[in-house]
Amino acid sequence: MADSAEKDPEYTLFCQYARNFSTRVIHSIVQARMGETVSHACVVTPNPRTWFSVEVDEIGETSAYLKSHVKQYPPFVKSLNIDFILYLPSGEVLPLETWSIAMGPPDKDDLGSYMQNQTYFALSQLLRSAIAASRVTPAYRYYVKDQSADNYVITYRVYSGEPDLTLLGQGSKSITLGEVNTKFGTIMLNLNYRTNMELNPIPYDNVYSQSVSCVNPAGEAHIMRRHSTMPVMGTRQDSCHKLSPTSPGVPQFSTSPGSQEFPFGSQESQGKLGRSPSSSVSSTTSAQTALKSSKSSPQASSSFPQRNSRRARLRNNSFPFASLLYDSQYSDDERLPKVDEDADLGNIGGLRHRSSPAGGNTKLRTSPSAPGFIDEVTENMSIKESKSSASLASSKRSIENVIEEKDETPEAETEVESEATIKSEKPEEAKDPGSEDDMESSDDSYVKVYSYSPSEDLGEDLTEFVKEVRIAPTDLGSFTNAQTSALKDQLNVFKERAVEFDTFIARLKDSDDVC
Amino acid sequence: MNARHNCLSISVEHRQLKEALLCLVGTTLLHRVVPKFNYDTNNLKNYSLGSIGYEEVTLESIDLTYARVNSPKLIDVVDQEVTKFVDSIKQLQSITSGELSYGSPFGTRQGTVTSIDDYPPLLTTKLTLEFFKKRRRPWPLSEDIFPWEVWSIALNVVKAERQEDFQRLREDVGEKLSEQVLKICQTVNQPRMYLPPVPQYSDLGLIFDCNFPDVQPYLFRLEYDSGKAPEFGLTDNFKKFFKESMHQF
C-alpha cells in the first residue's frame, strides 16, 4: 500500500499539503508569541505563494530553525510537536504548551476518493483555528506581552515523536482543535497547555536531561539539550516576510453540476487543483525530489525559495561562525575540540563520524542552536539585544555542540551538522601525507578537515565561506608587503607629526592651568 | 434541512458585554469567510481565490486578545449590529446610569470576589448568529431563507460595584471567554461538517455575501428580539429589588 501510495500523484500533493500546513501552523503560532500585534490585510488577487488562502508571515529565524532541525514532516512522521517553554533568568524553565500536528490512520468510512478541494479548504479552516487558538491560551494571556530579559522569555522547540505532556503539570488540558480526514491519513492538530501557572520552575537540565537519554528508535529529531530551544523573539518588520513557497501555481477551482456535493470544486477539478498547466510536471517533479531527498541530505524545501545565505545572514545581522563568540561561555568539556591552525583550509568542510573512545557503535547527533544564548539574554541583554543575538545564534547552525550517543538501533538516522570538529573514523580515506596525519595529537584533540564535494551538506555558513574562499583573488592588495624604503618615510612622517601633537597637548595643558 | 445548532454561554460584567460579543462573533466569522472569488472571464465555471488576512484585537475591558478577519467593512457591519443589540438592552442602560442602584442588599457582594460565577446574574439575554442560504422562488415570491448553522450566544450580565472587583473580573472573564473561543475552534473543525457548496457564478449571492470588497462571508445575520424589550430574563432578586425601590419612592 505504501508503495502504491507513493506513486499516486494525489499522495504527492497530500504530502505537500501536510508539509506546508505544518510549516504555516508553526510560523503562525510562533509569531503569536512574539508579543507584537499582527495585522494582515485581505488580498483579493490570487497569490500563488499563499497556501490555504490565509496570509501568514514567514519568520526568518523560524524558517532557518526548521530547515536545520526538522528533517521530516507529516505524513512521514507520526507527530510534529512544538513546545513553548518559559525561560526564567535563574535558568529554570516552565513548559507552557505543546502543539502537535499528528498523523492518524485514514478514515475508511469517510471518503472513497481523495478530495483535494475539501482537504485544502479543511486545512485552511484548521490553520485559522490555530491562529485563533494561539491567542487565547493561558501562555499568551499571561506571558507573551510581558517578555523581557529581566522577567522571562518564551522559547520554543520543534521536534517529532511523542511529546511528554507530564511536563505541563497537573491540571493541564488537552484538546483536539480539529482533524482532516483523507484516504491517506488523518491530520490532527492537538493543543496541550498548562493551566496551573504557579511558578515552581524546574531546572532545565532536570526537565530535559531525561530526553537526552531517550533516543527515539526511529531516529527522528528530538531535543538534546537546552541548546535546542529557540527564543521567540519579537520580530523586526524587515525580517518578517510573507511566506513565499514555490507552490505549484495559483490554485484553480471549478464549479460544475457535479460540484454541488463538495465545497470548493468538484471531482473534475481535482486534477487542476494547485497546478497551472505549465507547472504541473515541474511541481510533481519538485515534490518527488523533495520527498526522496528528505531522508538523505538536508535539502532546501520545495516550499521555500532558495535563499541567498548572505542575504539571510545580513537580515539576521549575523556572520559566519558568529557563534564562536559565545564559546567562552562554556566549560572546557563543552567546548569544541581545537582546530589546528595549520590545517589545510583550502580543503575545508570535512564531515566524518567521530569514533567513540570505547569504539562502540556511536551515532552523532548535533544539538541545535543557541548554546549560551539564553544565559546572555537573561544576564546581560535587553529584549532588543536578545533579538539580535538570537539571530546570531540562529545562524550558528553549523557550529554546535556535538553530543555523542550510543545508539543501539542500527537504523537510527544520524544527523551530523558539525562542521570542523570531527575526527575521521577511517584513517585510510584520502589524506595528504604528511599533513593531517602528522597533526594528530595523542589525545585526539586535533581536528582533521577533509575536502567534501557536496557543499550543501555543510550548512549555509560554511558553504558560504567555502565559496568565498574559492573565488577570492590570489592577490589581496591590502595585504601586500610595504617596501622598506616607504616604511622609513612613513616613520619619519609619523615622528614629525608626533612633535606637532605634543605641542598641541602642551597648549591644552597650559590653557587648563590658566582656567 | 435542519440547521446545526451550536451554543455558547458566557457571563460578563455589563461593561464587558460588547467586547465579549465582538470576540465570539469575530472568531466565528473568521472560520466562516472565504477569500474573494476571482472567476475566469472565459469560463465562469473556474475560479481562483484570494487570501484572508487577519488581525489581532486586544480587548480593553477583558484580559484577552483574539483574532478576526481584517476586513474593514465586515468589522463595521459586525460592530454596528452588536452595538444595536447592546443598546437595546434598556435595563442595562438604566443600571449603568444609576437610576437603579446595584447597591441593594440583594446584589451587594461582600468580601473579595474571585470569579464572575460568584455574582448572581442581573439579567440574561441571548444573541443569535445565523448562517443561511437563499433559494430563489418564482416571481413575485421573495427568496426563501434556509439557516444551515445557528450559533446561540447566551449571556449572563452582572455588575461589579467596586473597581477592584471589576479588575479581577477582567482576568476571570478572559479565561472563560478563551474557553469559548477554543470551543468554537473545535466545533468548526469537526469532520464531515456540512457547508454549502460553492454555487455557479450566477448563484453566488445565494450562498455568500458579496457586498464586501475583500472577503466573502457566508450569508449571516445577527438576531435578537428587537420589536420590544429584547429577549431577556430578570432574575428574581432583581425583580424584588425593583419593587422595593419603587415602594421607597
Interface residues (C-beta under 8 A of the other chain):
Chain A: T37 V38 S39 H40 A41 C42 V43 V44 T45 P46 N47 T50 S53 V54 E55 D107 D110 A122 Q125 L126 R128 S129 I131 A132 A133 R135 V136 T137 P138 Y140 R141 I175 T176 L177 G178 E179 V180 N181 L189 L191 V250 P251 Q252 F253 S254 T255 S256 S259 Q260 E261 F262 P263 F264 G265 S269 K272
Chain B: T27 L30 H31 V34 P35 K36 N38 K45 N46 Y47 S48 L49 G50 S51 I52 G53 Y54 E55 E56 T58 D63 L64 T65 Y66 A67 V69 N70 S71 G174 E175 L177 S178 V181 L182 I184 C185 Q186 V188 N189 Q190 P191 R192 L195 P196 P197 V198 P199 Q200 Y201 P213 D214 V215
